[in-house]
Amino acid sequence: MSSMSTHDLEHHPVSRMKSEDRRELILQAATDVFGQFGYYGATTDQVAKAAGVSQPYVVRMFGTKERLFLEVMDRALLFILTTFRAVLSEGRDDLGHRFGVAYVDMLKQRGLLLSLMHSFIQGGDPVIGPRAREGFLEVYAFLRDEAGFTPDEANRFLEGGMLLNTLVGLRMSEEFETSERANELLCAALPQKLDVLLELGKQQARA
């Protein structure tokens, strides 16, 4: 999956980018914005400013905020499944743990996991809801059919992922130094990747 950073943008002005690069830039910005503000709180103007383009350009490329959000969802799901398949290709030993480590590392992709969480909240929406359910079931089907997890193993893995998403959404890392219970919870939930969550917390505080 292609990726473009702020550093890339500084050295390659938007006007000189290829169309597919501009599209990816906007999707990255939208992922971050939807992750921060949710579907209803985010605006195409916020996405445009984050991407360094005009709001009419975002609308021209994606049509509506709903369509943009659906593409953000699809991009996030593709990233997750592509990452898991790469892990699976390296062998099946200790697969649940290795998937878990890879999932935590996805926190480095700003807004990716939280934008998916916001899509799950929209389960009652007639357009977003069906696609969110379909995407969640795609991940479950991967765990069952490709990774070979039992239903119980798949459920336990998904439970851990939802706990991580909840801790990120709550910005629980802000309580790490001041709350004994938060410290205990975070250390138990992320024994090997706590540094990733704490760094994300610092980024959220600066945003």
Secondary structure, DSSP 8 states (H G I E B T S, - for coil): -----HHHHHHS-GGGS-HHHHHHHHHHHHHHHHHHHHHHH--HHHHHHHHTS-HHHHHHHHSSHHHHHHHHHHHHHHHHHHHHHHHHHT-STTHHHHHHHHHHHGGGSTTHHHHHHHHHHTTTSTTHHHHHHHHHHHHHHIIIIIS---HHHHHHHHHHHHHHHHHHHTTGGGGTTT-HHHHHHHHHH-TTTHHHHHHHHHHHHH-
